[in-house]
């Protein structure tokens, strides 16, 4: 049987919106892939998912049963970050490949355990769902920077604003519930992942954040509604990063990179890239077709499972550890109101 059609059986732990809207459409295009087990937050929601998306699958009441099932090759974790470490570690111990939804984990200690577990089972494929932000033009950004299109980058500015948390009567989103989301704040981890891929590692941060609406129904909110971060990269570049869920009439998510010879910007909503030389205008540039990337996450992971010696999908757990260290340092900096080293 050709490797690209080898049967692959998937068990879901968590089958919510992202699994329905993004992962299932991708998985259904791959020959030989079947869904055999589904565990969701309730048996009723798992049954509803199976009826609509995976009639061949059976419902598992306990997520541990998915990890131990003989008819599961891949444990696909779509649950919130609080469950990622426990589910990953048990799945790997049972010989299953693991794909986990982002963000990597609730906290740094859990992320460390996940990475250590993956090192104990190097024959098993592990990956975290990548941020979709900047996928289309990211290769061009890296190429322009490496070729010195703006000279030596020395400063960057990123803002990611929305008004999704501005209504005080709205119930707490899961991202505002620390028991589900842990130390994750808004889109902080997403953009740390992207920026470190483009600009290298962050080594120090300062941060200030605030909870604007501390009580939502019966939920006491501890995760900031906005956070402002100053970050120093290993290259010497320094970045100002602003994140908010309580900004009415917010501008688009956008990054500016300022260098000795010009400016490069990326609009994460439209994927528009602008480049300007020091003595010229900032103008839109097209992304060459050979550098454009699309969402191939599900195909990439299944291909790696079917061909053990092929490149592992990105981000892996080590890359996850790298952005988790920054997120952890942001929390340290907020609480100490002083700079925190990324270690």
N, C-alpha and C positions, 0 to 999 in steps of 0.2 A: 504494500500500500504506500503511495506517495506520502512523504512527510507532511506536505501541506494539506492533506485531508485526513490525517491520523485522528481518530476519535478523541475528543477532549470533553470531559464532563465537569461542569461547574456547579458549585454550591454557593448560594448567596447567604451572607449574614448581613441583613439590612437590605431592603429593596424599596427604597423611597424614590423621591423625585429624580435625583441624579442618575440612579440606575435605570429608571424608566425612560428618561428623556435622552440620555447620552450613551450609556453602556449597552443597553439592550439593542438599540438600532445597529450599533457597531458589531456586536456579537452575532446578531442574526444574519449578517452578510458573510460570515466565515463558515465554509463547509466543514461538516464534521463536529461542530460545537453543539452540545446540548446542555440544558439546565436540568439538573437532577434533584437538587434540594433547595428549598427556600425557607429561611427563618427570618421573620420580621418582628416588629415590636409586639404584635399580637397574631394569634393563629388566623383570625378573621382577615387581617390585612394581607397575610401571606397567601391565604386562599384566594383573595381577590386578585393579587398579583399573578398567581399561577393561571387563573382563568383568563386573564387578559393578555399576559405576556409569555407564559411558559406552561402550557397545558400538559406537557410531558413530565413536569416536575412534581415532587411530593413535598408536602409541608413538614418542616421540622419544628417542633415546639421549643426545643432547647438548642441554642446555637452551638453548643459543644457537640451535638450529634452531627452537625454538618462537618465539623473538623474531623470526626472519627469515621464518617461514612465510607464504606468500601467503594461506592459508586461515585465518588468525588475525586477529581484530580487537582482541581484548583478551588481554593476557597477565595471567593470574591467578596471583600468586606465593604459594604455600603453603609454601615452604621456610622454613628457620630464618633468623634475622636476618643471618647471615654472607653470604647470597647476595642479599639484597634490593637493595643498591645496584647491583651489577654487572648483575643481571637487569633492574632498572628502567631503567637508563641505556641498555642495549642495546635494550630494547623500545621506548623512546621514540624512539631514533635510527632505528628501523625503522618508525616511524609507528603504533605500537600504543598503545592506551589501557592503563593499568596500574592494577590493584588489587593491593595487597600486604598480606599478613598482618601483624599487629602482632607485635612491636614494630617501629618504623620501620627501624632499622638496627643494625649491630654497635657503631657508635661515632658520635661527633659529626661527624667528617670525612666519613664515608660519607653520613650524613643530609644534610649540606650539599650534597654532590654531587647527591643525588637531587632536592633542592629546586631547585637551579640548573638541572638538566636539565628539570624540569617547567616552569620559567620560559622556557626556550628553545622549548618546544613548547606554547604556551598553548591551542592548539586541541584538544589531547589531554586526556582526563579522567584524573586521577590521584587516588587515595585510599588511605588506610590503613584496615584493618579496625578499627572502633571497639571499645573495651572494652564488653562487654555489661553491666558493673556499673552499676547505677543508671539504666538506660535507662527502666524503667517509670515511675519517679517523679521523674526528674531535672528535668522541666519544672516540677513543683510546688515542688521545692526552690528553684529559681531564682526563681520567682514569690514565694514566701514571703520570701526574703531581700530581693528588690527592694522589697517592700511594707513592710519593716521589722518583720516578725512577731516577731523577737527583738531588735529595736533594732539597735544597731551591733555586728556580730560582732567579737570581739576575740581569741578563742582557739578552737582546734579540736583534736580528738584522734581519731586513726584507728588501728585495729589490724587487721592482716591476718595471722593465724597459721594454721599447719597443722602436722601431724606427718609430712608426706609424705617428708621427708628425714631422719627420726630414726633409721631402721634403718641402722646402719653397714655391714651386709652387702649392702645394696641397691646395684645398679650406679648409676653417675652418670647422672642425668637430663640431657637435652640442655641444660636451663636452667643446669646446673652446669658446662657445658663452654664455656669462654670462646671456643674456636675456632668454636663454633656460635652462641653467644648474645651474645658481645661483652660490653659493659658492663651488660647488663640484669641486674637483681637481683630475683628472686622476683616479687611483684606491684607493685613500686615504680613502674614506668613506667605500669602500668594506672591506678593510683590518682592519680598525678600528672596524667594526662590528665583524669580525672574531676574532681578538685578544682580544677584551673585553669579548667575549664569552668564550675564553680559559684561559685568564690571569687576568680577573677582570677589573675594571674601571680605565681609565686614569684620572688623576687629574690635570696634568700640562703639558704644551708643550712649546717648543721653536721651531722656524721654520724659514727657509730661502728658498725662491723660486725665480724663474726668468722666464720671458717670453723671450725666445731665438729668436723667429720669431714674432715680434709684429704686423705685417700686413700681412693678407692673403686675397688677392683680395680687396674687399671693406670692409672687417671685421677687425676692430682693436681688437686684442686679449689682454685680461686682465687676463685670467686664466693662471697660470704658466705652462710652458712646463716641468719644473721639480721642485720638492720641497723636501727638506731634513728636517726631523722632529726628534726632541728628545722628548721622552715622558716618564713621570713618572707615574707609576701605584700606586694605593692605597696600594698594598702589599709592595711597596718599590722597586720593579723591575723597571729598566730603559731600554728603548728600543731606538735604532736608526732605523729609517724607511726612506728609500730612494725611491722616485718615479720619473719616467721620461718617457716622450714620445718621447725624442730626443736622444736616446742612440743606436748607431749602434752596431751590434754584441753583443746585450744585453744577459746577463745570464738569466736563468729561474727565475720565481717568487719563492722566497724561504724564509723560516723563520728558524732562529736558536734561540734556547732558551738555555742559559748557566746557570747551577746550581752548587751548592756546591759539588755535587757528579758526575756530568757528563753533557752531552749535548744531546739535542733532536732537530731534524730538520724535516721540512716538506717541500716537493717540491709540490707547488700548481698546477703544470702542470701535473706531473706524479702521484701525490698522494703517492709518496714514502716517508716513514717515516724512519728516522735513529735514533738510540739510541746508546750512548756510555757512559760507566762508566769512572770515572776519570783515572783509571789505564789501561783502555782497548781501543779498537778501536771503531770508529763510524761505526756501521753496520746496514744494512737494516733489518727492522723487518716487519713481515707480519701483516696484519690487520685481526684479527679473524672475521669470517663471521658474528657472532652474533653482532659485533660492527660496521660492515660496514653499511653505510647509502647511499641511492640513492635519486635521485630527485623525490619527491612525493608531490611537492608543490601544484599542482592543486587538487589532491585527498584530501590532508589535509584540504584545504580551503573549498571545497565543503562538506566534511564530517562535518566540524564545523558548516556550515550553516544548514545542515540537522539535526544535533543533538545539539541543543543549549547548553546543559549541558556538552558537550564533551570538552576536552582541546582546548584552542584557539591556532591557528597556530602561529609560530614564524618566523621572528621577528614581534612583535606587535608594536604599535605606541610608547609605552614607551621605548622599546629597540631602536627604531628609534631616539627618542629624545636623548638618551644617545650617539649615535654616531654622531648625528648632533651637539651636544654641543662640541665635540672634533674637528670636522671640522671647526666650528665657531671659536674656540680658536686658531686653526692653522692660520686662516686669521688674527686674532688679533695679534698673535705673529709675523707674517711676517711683518705687517705694523708698529708695535711698535719696532721691533727688540729687543724684550725682552720677558721673560717668561710670559705666559698667563695661568691663572687658568681656569680649566674647571668648569663652573658653569651653 
